[in-house]
């Protein structure tokens, strides 16, 4: 990330940033370099997460306790964190729907 910031390269942070604090570690640095911050919030009900996780094998599979812990820590992203745009991503009947979240 630091290299991309230094050379003003576009980037994607693909990480499970469930809390406002987790996201701030990236947003603060990027805002200081005048980046436009766009967030995609994958709205996944716990039951669906557990079903998808049950199909995973090996390192892809997350321990049940770990999945529950992250889900309980989840804070939905909001504009006042520094986002310039926010989108909700929903998986409905195996179809991906992306909709803007209004400020």
N, C-alpha and C positions, 0 to 999 in steps of 0.2 A: 504494500500500500504506500509506504513512504516514497519509494522510487516513482510510482505512478503520480503521486502528488507533486513530487519535485519537477517532473517533466510535463506536468499538466495533461496526463494521459487519462482518457476515460477508463473507468473500471467498474466492476461489479463485485460487491461484497456478498458472497454466498456463504452465509453462516446462520446458525440458529441464535439470533439475537433476541431473546425473549423479553428482556427488560429494557426499560428506558435507559438505564445506566449502560448496559452492553452496547446499545446503539450509539450512545453519546460518544463512546471512544472513537468511533469512525466519523460521526457527524461533525464534531468540533474541529477535528483536523481538516476535514474536507471543506468546511465553511471558511476556515481561515485562509484557504487557497482559492476561495470564490467558486467552488464547485456548486452545481445545481444538484440538490439531493432529492432523489426519487425513490420512494419505498414501495415495495410490493408485499402486502400482508396476506399470507396464505391462511385463509379462514378454514380450519379443519376441525370439525367436532372430535372430541376425544375418542369416541367409539370408532370413527373412521380411521384415526391415527393408529389405534390399537389393531384394527383389522389389517391395515397395510403392513404394519410392523410384524404381525404374525406370519406374513408371507416371506419375510426377509430371511436370508441365510447368513451364517458366519458373522463377519464384522459389520455387515449391514444391519443386523438385528440389534435393537436397543433393548436393554433390560427393562422389564415392566416398571420397576421402581424408578428408573431414570426417566422414562417417558412420562410417568405421572408427575414427577418432581418438576420437570420442565414445563409441563402443562399448567401446573399450579403457579409457577413463577411468571407465566405469560402476562404481559402488559401490552394491550393493543397500541400500536403506534398512533401518534397524534401529531398534527401540524406544529404545535408549539415546541416540539423537540428539535425543529430546524428543517423539517421536510419542505420542499418546494412543491411536491406533488406526491400523492399517496393513492395507491390502487389496491383494491381487494381482489384476491384471486380465490375463486371457488371452483371445486370440482363437483359437477352435478351430472349424474348418469354418464360418467366417463368423459364428460365434455368440460373443457376449461373455460370459465367465464371470468373476464377481467373488467372491473368497473371502477371508475374514478371515485374516490372518497372525497366528498365535499368538505372544504375547510369549515 
